[in-house]
Amino acid sequence: MTRQRITLLTPLALLGLLAGLVDLSHGSAHEDEDYYMQELLTREHINQFQEKPVASIPDRYEPPSPKPAKKGTKGKADSSRQTKTTANSKAVKTANKKAEKTKNGALKTPNSISEGEGQYNSIKAECPPMGLETSKIDDFQLHASTTKRYGLGAHRGRLNIQAGIYEDDLYDGAWCAGRDDPLQWFEVDARRLTKFTGVITQGRSSLWSSDWVTSYKVMVSNDSHTWITLKNGSEDMIFTGNREKEIPVRNIFLVPVLARYIRVNPRSWFRNGHICMRVEILGCPMPDPNNYYHRRNEVITTDDLDFRHHSYKEMRQLMKVVNEMCPNITRIYNIGKSHSGLKLYAIEISDNPGEHEVGEPEFRYTAGSHGNEVLGRELLLLLMQFMCLEYLSGNQRIRHLVEETRIHLLPSVNPDGYEKAFEVGSELSGWSLGRWNSNGIDIHHNFPDLNSILWEAEVKKWIPRKMFNHRVPIPEWYLFKNASVAVETRALIAWMEKLPFVLGGNIQGGELVVTFPYDKTRSLGVGREQTPTPDDHSFRWLAFSYASTHRLMTAANQRVCHTEDFAKEDGTINGALWHTAAGSMNDFSYLHTNCFELSMYVGCDKFPHESELPEEWENNRESLLVFMEQVHRGIKGVVRDLQGRGIANATISVEGISHDIRTASDGDYWRLLNPGEYRVTARAEGYSLSSKKCEVGYEMGATTCNFFIGRTNLSRIKEIMERFNKQPIRVPARQLQTRRSRESRMETQ
């Protein structure tokens, strides 16, 4: 059989021999050490142990052609796509130019063996990730020499994949070889000719084991039989691997290699551990219109938007551009500041921005409470561009949304954390860098635990005599200045209390699922338990409205992101059934305000490469719109007195659902309900109650149910008593004399 040769873009004019392999015995880890917190260590401390090559660049080497789009590294992102219309193209280009600080400078990372000196930057041609982390590369494309067990098979060798809590699970956190020797390998089949430019590696995700590869070789092939090892002169190139198991290490090849298959061959590993790796391959597929696999997975968007990662300043500039494009329907404001002083900017989209209109529901999307989960941030920036452009073009669906809804988009709840992850880049930020705010607080789970307060009151039968089943008050200790409450959380609470939000979604990352309250288990000490709210049926409808219109969440062929198969549950799950979490934003929103809040986890990759953004937009665009439209599901109306004045804080109760809501300042209300017939009651302090049947249909649009309620006799008496300072009403002297004369005549008769 004729063997096919490897095709190289350029001759392998590689650098001189490495100084030597790294010391494999540096430090030993305790077996029970929690390595999920390793990234709190400074990266300078980790990087000081990296080997740096000593070599020179051949004079005859020519720099490669212009590079594709870079990762989201601060100051290095090229604007590959810009919003283009006749009216705004100049403004958008001006905004994008501010982000282009260098045209073709390579990303600098001291973790890479081929990035040790600045002189190498001029010859690097870096491609985007092939998609091991995002699951674009499917399980059948991953192979290995040997496997310790199924849960540690080649299909688990994906960058940032997370393990289950216990060992011997079906879903463990890496590929681990069945034997520890230099003959092992991990292989990726690109299924087409690909320009490979680099490799990113991690150790094994595990709470109990310490396993990582400290050095490796790279081999390529066109037929999976004949393999060529990347050379360093006349010797095999040895790449420096990891020094711990969580922080990714990237190695960029000095010369791109053109082939179909690529193998990573571990040469050394942590002395107290085993050969285990999580991997991402950087590669650019070569043009091949006849390639079946490429055409099957290709997703192309027709929306001409700004598909790139935005720094804080770029985000602010883009919001300004959108506001200038659509000044009649947008308004930019901030709800407060982050711990480091960055303003938390939001944009309002409405036909009457800045004002609450009676009968018009208020909706919100938030993103970035975990700063390293960046896809939601970019989706909201894309959404505001899209809605502005489609409104201008006359899209009736968008026009109806804008004219009938007051929409608020807050793209970055935790800008401090985002800047940390953004500075390092999409593949090197790891699983947790930037998750917390600058004060080390997880904002999404920093709200007061109102669940326990409500459930205790129910056990003591205080509801409704001593306590309501809604608007659960915030405990006093939480409001103290020295309480461990993030300034971002306080800003969110003030925002939520100020505006009468009806429906909200907070966009997160790292999974493909929509979660709904409650997020905390009712049983003490139970980590997972179905804990439904009184509005469980409505929450399930809302969750399914997003998941079912997402391109991947309910797909039968979608692989598990980490350890949970949510597709079999229609891409939705009760939060407490997944894992218990006290003080979540979702539970607080439901128990303290009228707003129904859900979490959308929109991708396995928390920080997808810039090149993935157009496809991710297509995955989520319809879901984002459909979920917003659900704010018009249920009943709405105004509660007025007999003189026609709106009554604020009137209670709206639905028979059979032990969770009430309140009217807004103008007396208007919105109650999310599934289709059906309901007995609804309106009551307010000092007024008599009023009940009626309200029917909710399947068609879009809330059913109008208005109420008129009158004052009670007791409330009128109390009002009169208050007017006279609670004293007996004094009768004028003339009236008193007439009354006494009448009584005297009656006695005489």
Beta strands, then each sheet from edge to edge (+ up, - down):
strand 1: 7-8
strand 2: 142-144
strand 3: 175-176
strand 4: 186-202
strand 5: 213-221
strand 6: 228-229
strand 7: 231-232
strand 8: 235-236
strand 9: 239-240
strand 10: 249-269
strand 11: 276-285
strand 12: 330-337
strand 13: 343-349
strand 14: 362-367
strand 15: 406-410
strand 16: 501-508
strand 17: 511-516
strand 18: 572-574
strand 19: 596-603
strand 20: 635-640
strand 21: 651-654
strand 22: 657-662
strand 23: 668-671
strand 24: 676-683
strand 25: 690-696
strand 26: 703-704
strand 27: 707-708
sheet 1: 1+ 10- 4+ 2-
sheet 2: 1+ 10- 5+ 6-
sheet 3: 1+ 10- 4+ 11- 3+
sheet 4: 1+ 10- 5+ 9-
sheet 5: 7+ 8-
sheet 6: 12+ 13- 15+ 14+ 16+ 19+ 17- 18-
sheet 7: 23+ 20- 26-
sheet 8: 23+ 20- 27-
sheet 9: 22+ 21- 24+ 25-
end
